[in-house]
Amino acid sequence: MAEEQILDRQDDRTETDLDLGPEWLARIHEAIEAGDAPTLNAMLEPVHPADIADLIERLAPATRREFIDLYAREIDGEILSEIDESIREEVVELLPRNVLADAVREMDSDDVVDLIEDLDEPDRAEILAALDETDRAAVQQSLAYPEYSAGRLMQSEVVTAPADWTVGQTIDFLRAEEWLPEQFYHIILVDPRRHPIGYVALGRLLATRRDIPLSELTEESFRTISAHAEEGDVAYAFNQYHLISAPVVDRSDRLVGVITIDDAMSVLDEEHEEDILRLAGVGEESAITDSVTETLRQRLPWLIVNLATAIAASLVIAIFEATIQQVVALAVLMPIVASMGGNAGTQTLTVAVRALATKSLTGSNVWRVVRREAIVGLLNGLAFAVVMGIVAYIWFDGVSLAGVIAIAMVVNLAIAALAGILVPLGLEKVGADPALASGTFVTTVTDVVGFFAFLGLASAVLL
């Protein structure tokens, strides 16, 4: 009896109980290599769609094709919507057309838009043709809005009610309707012209007596979002005002859709990822699944830019070639000055770019932040000036050399801190992306200033 209970508990395991580690992945590969579809289906049956999507992304292209041949009929809308866009087009091409059509019909309109907006026109037309007339019109309406706008992010399936309805009327309406979205959080109240005037949370609706008007239950957090608003601003609003969902309106303030927190947080996550990739100069669309050619295309241009800036720094060194030849110790200490400046600039730059992205660095506090970074840079410079002065004195037994590197350290770390904050501010002012270009400019400033300060002082003091 005890053994039967244990077996029952094993059969009832939730998706979070599953061990999807290396051993499980090895068994998946074995099933794919053996062409064993029943075993593959049995292993993936309790797995969450998001984890299946991760599995598809991690497979090598050849293995991925074999996997889809075996598992294609089990791929539904949930799995398809979770697959990273870097390989989504490939998966769409590999799926049987009837399976793709069935999967698309299961998806909300916002997921369909996300799926097809980057596809080629023939694939896009094929997916649109698989939708019924109402869903097709909703998707085409979203596609008519600019890329990266709220209109592309919203879903058109919206639950609305007149403001004069009671709780009882609303609950009866919800129970009678079959078209309702799979997930929604608010009932949006609209006037006769379909202008949203408030919303009621489902939890509050269910906890209130049937005779109470909906107008008495509206949430203070209610705000509308323009369909033409940038999706980055949408994500900011959700994060800033703790929204769960928000109605989307057209230029006439008529309700055209709704954005939910899962979509807004996906945008926020993408914005963070893009900033990190841009700061590293590897391209905002870089993915682990990219081919050698794609990866090379994304990284090579910025390496060329970095080469040009490195040459500029080398030209500064060349000016003081005679000084370096006479005081060889300078060649040993130069990289320390440049490296410390580069690291200090990167620290400030990272904070500044993040603050600009989250709108926490604005005109009202910018000079306070600049002043703070300048003071921090100066204090860091003084601290490391003492350290490097002692090191240089012990290492090369020279007071003058110790003084030169100490002063150069103060100058470079102070300038690095200022560059780290002023460069991204300047780039944003002229309409450039601070995350994309700041790193190259800050590195150039710290290298040039560091070398010039150190070698220029050395020429004046030591020779």
N, C-alpha and C positions, 0 to 999 in steps of 0.2 A: 504493500500500500504506500509506504514511504517513497519507494522508487518511482511509482506511478505519479505521485505528487511532484517529485523533482522533474520528471519528464514533462509534466503539464506546465510547470513553471518555465522550463526551457522553451517550450513551444510558444508561450505567451510573452516572450521577451519583447521589450519595446525596442524601437530603433536606436535609442540612446544606450541600450545595453550591449549593442553589437560591437564586436572587436573588428574594426576595419583596418587593422595594421598590416605589416609586411606579409605575415603568414596568410591572411585572407586574400591579399592582393596576388600572392603567388598562386593560390588555388584558382583565382579568377583567370590568370594567365594560362594555367594548365587546361582549364575548361575551354578557353578560346583556341588554344593550339590543337586540342583534341576535336574541336568542332562539336562539343557536347552542349547543345542548346538547353536540354532539360536541366542539367546540373547548373548551368549559368543562370537560368530563370529561377531555380530554387534558391540559389545563393543570394540573388538580388531582390527576391520577392519582399523580404522584410526591410529592405534598405530604403532610406529616405531619398526622394527624387534629387535633392541637392547633392547627396553623396554619390549617387549614380552619375550625375553631371560631372562631378569632380573626377570620378573614375574615367569617364570618356575623355576628359581634358588631359589626363596624365598618360594615356596610352600613346605609344608611337603611332604615326600616321598609318602604317601598314597594319598594325594590330588593331587600330581603331576601325578600319574598314572591315576586318574579320569580325570584330565584336558587333558592329551594326548589322552585318549579314545574319548573325545568329540571334541578335536581341531586338531587331528593328520593330517587330510587332508589339513589343512591350513599351516602346518609347512613346510617352504621351505628352500632353501639353505642359504638365508640371516639369518634367525632365527637360524638355526643349527650352523652356523659359529660363532654366537655371544654367544652361550651358554658356560658357564665356563667348563673347562675340568674336573673339579672335579665331575660333574654330567653328562657329555656328553655321556659317555658310557651307563649309565642308560637310557638316553633318546633314544639313538640309539637302544637299546634292546626293548624299548616299542613301537617304531614306526612300523607301518605296512611296510612290505618289499617294496611294490610298492611306497609308499610315500617316504621312505628313498632313493630309487633309483632315483626318480625324483628330490629330493632335492640335491643329490650329483651331478647330471648332470648339475645343475645350477651353481655350485660353481667353482671358479678359482682353478687352480691346487694347489696353495699354501694353500688355505683353505681346500682342500681335504686332503693334507698331514697333516695339523694340526689336522684334524678330526681323521684320522685313525692311526697316528703313535703310539698312546698309547693303541689302541684297541687290543683285543685278535686276534690271527691269523684267526679264522673262520669269525669273523666280518669284519676283514680287507679284506679277500678274497672276501666276499660277496659284499662289497662296490666297490672294484676294478672291479669285474665282471659286475657291473652296468654301468661302463664307456665305452665309445667307445674306439677303439684301440689306437688312437692317445693320448687321455687324459690319458688312463691307462699307456702308455709308459712314458709320462711326469711325472706322479705321482711316478712310480716305479724308474725313474731316480733320483728324489729328495730323495726318501727313501733310495737310495743307499749311500747317503752322511752321514757323522757322525751326531749323534743327537746333537742338539744345534749349528748346523753349518749354514752358509749362504745358502748352498745347500738345506737345509730343509725349509728355510724361503722364498726362491725365488718362483716366479711364472714363468712357462715356456712360457706363452703367451707373446711374445715380438714383438713389432712393429719395424721393421728395414727397412733401405733403403740404397742403394749404395751411396757412398760419392759424386758421380758425378751427381746425380739427382738434378733437379731444384725443387723449391717450387711448381710449377704447377704440375709437374709429381707426386710429393708426395701427394698433395691434391687429385688428380684424383685417385691415388691408394687407399687412405684411403676411399674415397666415394664408390669405387667399391667393396671393400672387406667386407665380412659378418662375418669373424671369429674374428674380432678385440676384445680385452679385453673390459670389461664394463668401466673400468677406466684405463687411462694411461696418462703420463705427458710429455714424450719425444719420439722423433723418434731417434732411435739409428743408427748411421752410421757405416757400417761394410765394410771391404775390402773383396776381393773374397774368402779369407780363413775363413771368418766369425769372424775376429778379430775386436772388437769394437774400433773405432778410434775417436769417439766424439758423442755428441748428440745435438738435437735441440729441444727447448721447443715448445710446441704446440702453445702457445700464440704468440711467435715470428714468427712461421711459418705462422700463419693466418694474421699477420700484415705486411707481406713482399710481394713484387711483385712476380708474377709467374715465371719470368725469372731468378730470383736470385738463384745461386747454394746453396745447403744446406751447403756445406763446409764453406761458408762465415758466417753462422749463429750459429756455434757451441758455446756452453756455456763454460766459463772458469772453472766452477765447476765440469766438467767431471772427473770422476775417476772410475776405475773398482774395484770390490770386488771379492776376490777368493771364490769359492764355498766351500772351506774348512775352511774359516775364522770363528772364533767363533761369535755367534750371538751377544754377548755382545760388541765385537769390531765393529760389523756392526752398532749397535745402537749408539755407541759412534761417529762413523764417520758421521752418519746422523746428529746427534746433533751438532757436532763440526764444520762441514763444511756446515751446512744448506742445506742439499741435499733434493730433492723431490723424486728422484728415482736414482737408480744406477745399471748398468749392472753387471751381475755376470759371471765370466769366469772360465773355468776348468784349469787344470795344463798346458795346451797348449795355454792358453789365448784365447780360442775360446768362443764365447758367448753361454751361456747355459740357461740364465734366467735374470730376473730383480727383484729387491727388491724395493718396494714403501714405502713412508714415513709412511703410516698407520701401516705396519707390523713392521717397525723399532721402531716406538714409542710404539707399544704393547710390544716389547721386553724390551724397556727401562722401561716401567711401571712395567713389571714383575720383572726386576732386582731390582728396588726400593722396591717392595713388598717383595721379597725374603730377601733382606738385613734387612728390618724391622723385619720380622718374625724370622730370624736367630739371630739377636741381642737379641730378647726376649726369645730365646731358645724354640720356639714352633714348629719348623720344617718348612722348606721352602715351603711345599705343603699344609700347613694348610688352611682350608677354613671354612666358616661359615656353609657350608652344610655337613661337616664331621660328621660321627657317633661318639658315645661315645667311641667305641673301637678304631677308627682311631685317635681321638684326644688324648686319653690316650697313645697310642703307640708313638705318636710324642713328647709328653711332658715329659713322665716319665723318659726317659734316662737322660735328662738334669737336671731334679730335683734331680736325684741320684748323678750326678756330683756335683751339688750345695751343696747337703748334705755333700759330702766328703770334699769340701772346707770349709764349715761351721765348720765341726769337726776340721779341721786344725787350724782355727782361735780360736776355743774353747780351743785347746791344749795350745795355747799361753797364754790364760787367766788362765788356770790351773797352769801354771808355777808361776804365781804371786798370787796364791790363798791366801797365808798368808798375803800378802800386802793388798789385798782387804778386808780381815777380819778385819784388824787393822784400815783401813781408808775406812769406808763404803761409803763415798762420791764418791770414785772412781767408784763404781758400778753405781751410778747415772749419772756420766759424761761420762763413756765409750761409750755408744751408740751414743752420740753426735759426738765424735771424728770419730768413724767408719762411721756414716751416712754422715758426711760432706765429708770425703774422698771418699766414694762410689759415691756420687753425682758428685763431681768434676771429678773423673775418668771417669764416664759415659759421662759427657759433652765432654771431650776431645776425648774419644773413638768414640762417634757418629760422630764428625767432621772428625776424621781420617779415619774411615771406609768409609764414604761417599766420601772423597777426593781420597782414593785409588780406589774406584769403578769408579769414573769419570776421573781417571788418572791425576788429578790435583796435586797429591802428588807424586813427582818423585825424582830420585837421585839428580837432580839439585837444588831442594829447600828443601830437607828433613831436613837438619840440621838447616836451618833457621826456619822451622816450629817447630822443637824440641826445639830450643832455645826460641822461642816465648812462647810455652806452658809452659816451665819451669819457665820463668819469670812471666807469668800470674798466675801459681800455687803458686809461692812464694809470689806474691803480695796479692793474695786471702788469703793465709795462714796468712800473717801479719795482714790483715784487720780483719779477724775473730779471730785472736789471741787476739787482743785488745778487741773485743766484748766479747769473752768467758772469758778472764781474768777478766774483770769487773764483768760479771755475776757470775763467781765462787767466786770472792772476796765478793760480796754482799750476795750471797746465803749461803756460808759456812764460811765466815769471816776468810779467810786464805790467806795470801800473797803467801806463798809457793805453795799451791794448784793452785792458779790462774796462777802462773808462769809456773807450770808443764803443765797445759792444754794449755796455750798459745804456749809454745814451741812445744808440741805434735801436735797442730793444724797446725803450720807452716810446720813441717816435713811431716805430712800426706798429706796435700793438695799439697805440692810440689811434693812428690813421686807419688801421684795419677795422677797429670797432666802428669808426665813423663811416667807412666805406660800406661795411656790412648793413648799415641802416639807410644811408643816403642813396646808394646805388639802386636798390629795389624801389625806393620812393621815387627817384628820378625816372626810372623806367616806367613805372605806373603812370606818372604824370604825362609822359609822352605817348601813352597808349600801348606800350610794349608789355609783354608778360614778364613780371619780375622773377617768377620761378624758372623761366626758360633761359634767360640771359644773364641774370645777376652773378652767378657763380664765376663765369669767365671774366667779367669785369672786375669783380672783387679780387680774384686771384692775381690778375694783372697789376692792380693797384698795390697790393701788398708786396708782390715780388719787386716791382720797380722801386717803390718807396723804400723797402727794406734794403735792397742792394745799394741804392743811391745814398741813403743815409749812412749805412755802415762803411761803404768804400769811400764816400766823400769825406766823412769824418777822419777816416784812416789816412787819407791823402793829406789832409790839413794838419793832423796832429803828429802822425808817425814819421812823415818824410821831411 
